[in-house]
Amino acid sequence: MSFIQYLKDTRGELHHVAWPTQVQTIVYTILVVLVSIFVALYLGLFDFHFTTGLARFLNVLPQENPITITQQPISDSPFVVEQVSTTTTQ
């Protein structure tokens, strides 16, 4: 089948499509915009309440850090690599 025949068949099939009227297109577009805004507001409100609740919950938790980190002397470690000073003489 040639490319020209493909284009003719495609054009013929497009004549069988039930295209919406201008009024239907406008109504559907407005409907999609309104539903999108509603979903965005719903998700934004849910996110706001979730993050606010989580922040309040985290503020209730104790603020002290139970883990204490102490620094050990480096010289006691068997894995210490001694630093070699690199000086050049001229």
Number of C-alpha atoms within 10 A of each C-alpha: 5 6 8 9 10 11 11 11 11 11 11 11 10 11 9 8 8 7 10 10 9 9 9 11 12 12 12 13 12 12 12 12 12 12 12 12 12 12 12 12 12 12 12 12 11 12 12 12 12 12 11 12 12 12 11 11 10 11 10 9 8 8 8 6 6 7 6 6 6 6 6 8 7 10 10 8 9 7 8 9 9 7 6 6 6 6 6 5 4 3
